[in-house]
Amino acid sequence: MGRAKHKLSAKEVEKLKTPGWHGDGGGLWLRIFNDGSKRWIFTWERNKRRREMGLGALADVTLAKARQKAEAAIAFLAEGVDPLDARREEEEAEAIRAAEEAAAQVTVPLFGAFAEAYIGNHEEGWKNAKHRQQWRNTITTHARAILMKPVDEITTDDVVDILRPIWRSTPETAGRLRGRIENILDAAKAAKHIASPWENPARWRGNLIHLLPRRKKKSQVRHHPAMPFERLPAFVERLRARPALAARALEITILCATRTNETLRATWSELDLEERVWTVPAERMKMGVEHRIPLSDHAFKIFERLIGEAVRAVAIFAQA
């Protein structure tokens, strides 16, 4: 860095045609490429390795400006800062400033951002994690075309274009998607992001009902036939003869009139054998309400036997 500086003049820089490196001193070079283009490059050595940083094309950066950039790079080196790292940080900071300025100029939120905020505000009330994920998935997967569109600019045509490809192939998903878009846009209107007069473009009645074909009604749900009452005693007798744990689970389900999921996920802490009550907590109930089940004599004996078997198994495992 101790070499003489400012070896070149502005006239020389304009006249130089020979391809190669032409030094101005202090690590500043004008590089002329074979195609005749000229670029300013600052070079330095760090950890015995040569490093380079482009300062711009001659057409955009004058000799005086290139020298200013080179001096700034030399100042960073004097402070132990790599000029490339310094420039990268400056570019990142500038990008953040530009994004913040752009966001400040947008007074109406984009649909994607508002949808995420809407889901975030409501998902605590959705007890089912799968339901929360489905909300996000349907929006991000099928409503991509409007994610970057302001909520007050979304039209009925936009919604139809989104729904039409899946309207017949996956009608259940399409119906849920339409309803979710409608809810999000209603919330945007309530938040005063959409001015009146306005009609929700995702509304079904009086709107999309006239633009999308009627879907075929689902075929009637066919439930499994119930076992005739007369056959139940023989069935239960065969069930009790089976030693498998699954047989005991089915027997408990029958005796306590619980759902399969409630039985399979039961824990010992839910049982009060003194009071002979099984309490299914609200978070495991479909309606979200705690359910207390008085245990019949046989249901009590099944649970009592299962607990005894579990205790013995733990004792054997501990001795092994």
N, C-alpha and C positions, 0 to 999 in steps of 0.2 A: 504493500500500500504506500510505500515511501517513494515510489517512482513519480516522475514529473507528471503533472496533470495538464489538461487543456492543450493537448498536442494538435488537435484538429481545429479547423475553422469552419464556419458555416458554408463558405464557398467550396472548400475541399470536400466536405461531406456531400454536397450536391453533385460535384464533378466525379467523385470516385465511382468507378465501374468494375474494377477488378474483383472477382469473387474471392472471398476470404475474410480474415479478421483484421480490422483496422482499429488500432488502439488510440484512445484519447487520454489514457493514463488513469491511475487510480482505480483500475479494475473495470473501467467503462470501455466497451468495444462496440464498433459498428460492424455488423456482419453482413456481407453481401453474398447472396445465394446465386447459384448458377442461372436461375431464371431472372436475375436482375433485381429481385426484391431486397430491401434493406431493413434490418432490424437492430435495435439497440439491445445489448446484453451486458449485464453486470456479472463479473466473475470474482470469486474469492476462494480461499482454501480453508477447509475446516477438517481437523483430525487427519491432516495430510491427504485430503481428498479435494479435488477441484469441484466447485459447485457453480451453477449458473442460474441466473434469473432474468427472464425476458422483461424488457422495459417498454416494449411497444414498437410498432413499425415507424420508420422515418416519416412516412406520410402523415402520421398522427402525432408524433412526438418530435419536437425540435431538438437541436443540439443542447440548447440552454435547459430545456425541460429534462432531457436525459441526464444532464449533469446534476440537476436538483435531485432526481430520483436516486442517482448513484451516491450522492452525499448523504441522503437519508439512510440508505442501506449501510454505508460506512459507519454512521452514527449507531445503528442497531448493533453492528458487529463490535463496536467499542464497548457496548453495554453487555456483551455476551449473549445477544439475541440473534437467532438465525433470521436473516431478512425474509426468507420464504415463509417461515412460521409467522412472522409479523404480518406479512401481506395476507396470509390465509386468515388470520384472526380478523384483520381489518375488513376483508371481503365478507366474512361471516357476520360481523357486526353490521355491515352495510345492508346485507340481505335481511337481517332481523328488523332494522329500521324501516326498510322499504315495505316489509310485510305488515309492520305495525301501522305505517301510514296508510297502506291500502285498506287495512281492516277498519281504520278510523273513518275512512271515506265511505265505507259501506254501512249505511244506516239500517238496511233490511238484511236480516241474516239469510245465509244460504240454507237450502232445505236440508242438506246433509248435516250441517252443524246444528241446526235447530232440532232435527230428529234425534241426534245423539243427546242433546240437552233434555229433550222431552223424555226419552227412555231413562236417562239418569235420574230424573225427578220422580218417575213413577215406578221404577223397577223394585224398589223396596216393598211396595205393596203387592208385588207378584211373587207368591211364595215358591212357585215352580221355577227352578233355574233353567230348565229346558225352555219354558215359555219366554224368559228374558232373552235367551240366546236366539230363539226363533224370531223375535222382533227385530233384532239387529241383522240377522241373516237375510230375512226377506227384503229389508230396506236396502242393504248394501249390495245384495246379489241382483235383485230385479228392478230396483229404482235408481240404478246408476245414472241414467240419463238426466235425472233432475237433481242429483246431489249437489251440483255446483250452480244451481239456479236459485235466485232469490225467491223466497216463499210467495211473494206477491206477484210473481211473473209466471207461475205455474198455471197452465191452462188445461181445459178438459182434453184437448188433443194430446197433451203430454201424458196424461193419465191413461188414455186409451192406448197410446203407443206402448206404454209399459205393460198394460194388462193383456193386450190382444195375443201376444205370443204364448202365454200360459193359460189363457182363459178356458180352453177346452182340454189341454193336455194335463194340467194340474189345477183343476177348478177350485179345490179347497185352498191351496196356496194363493191362488189369484184372489179369491174372496177375502182372505185374511189380509192380503197386501192392500187391497182397495180400502178396507176398513181402517187399516193403520195409517195410510196416507191421509184419509179423511180426518182422523183424530188429530194427527200432527198439524194439519192445516187449520183445523178448528182452533187448536191451541195457539197457533201463530196469530190468528185473527183476534183471539181473546187477549193476547199480549200486545195488541195494537200495532203489529207489524204489517197488517193488511188493512187497508182503508175501505170503508163502506162507500157505495154499495158493492157487495161481493157475494157470490155464491160459490160454495165449495166445489171445485172441479172434480172431486172424487166422490161426490154425492151420488147415490144410486137412484133413488126415486126422483122422477122428473128430470133426470140428467143422463147418467150412463145407461140406465135401463133402455133408452132409445138408441144407443150407439153400439152396445155389445149384444151378441146373440144370446138368446135364452139358453141356459144350460139344461141338459137333461136331468130330470130328477133322479136321485140315487135310488137304486133298487131297494126294495123294502129290506130292512135289516132282519136277518134270520138268526134268532137266538137258539142256543142249544136247548133241546127239549128237556123239561124237568123230569126227574125220575118219579115214576108213579109211587105214591105214598105206600102202597102195599109192598113194594119191593125194598123199601128203605131198611127194615130190620135185618134182612138177609145181607144187604150191602154193608151195613155197619158191622155186622158180625164178621164178614170176610175182611173188612178193613182192620178191625182190632186184632185179627190173627196175623197181620203182616207186621214184622219187626222193624221195618224201615222208619227212619225219622220223618220221611215225607208223609207216611201214613198217619203219624201222630199229628203232624201239622194240618192235614186235611180234616182229621177228626176234631181238632180244636176249632178249625174254621167253621165246621158244621155246628158244633155245640155252642159256640159263642156268636155265631152269625156275623163274623167279621169278613172283611175283604182279604183276599189272598195276600196282598202286599202288607196289610196290617199284621197278619200272622207271621209271615216270613221275617219281618224286621223287628219283631218283638224282642225286648231285652229283659234280663232278670230284674232290673231296677223298676220295671213297670208293674211288677207283681207284688201284691201284698197278701201273703199266704195266711197271715193271721186274720185279716178281714175277709179273705177269699174274694179279692177284687183285682181285676186287671184294668189298669188305667192306661189307655192309649193317648199319648200327648197330642195337643192340637196340631203341631207341625206335621204329624203323620196321618192326620185325618183329612179326607177330601174336602170337608166343609170348614176345616180350620178350627174345630171346636173339640175340646177335650172330651173323651168318651170313656165312661166307667162301666165295666162289664162285670156283674156279679158272676162268680164261677159256680157252676153246678158241681155236684159231688164228683161226677166222673171227670169233668174238666180239671177240677182241683187235683184229683189223683194223677192225671197225666202230667200236669206241671210239676207236681211234687216228685214224681218218679224221674222226670227229665232232669230236675235239679240234682237229685241224688246221683244219677248217672254221671252228670257233669262234674260233681265234686269228686267222685271216685276216680274219674279219668284224670283230673288234675293231680290227685294224690299219686297215682301210678306214674304219671309223667315226671313228677318231682323226684320220685325215688329212682328213676331210670338213670 
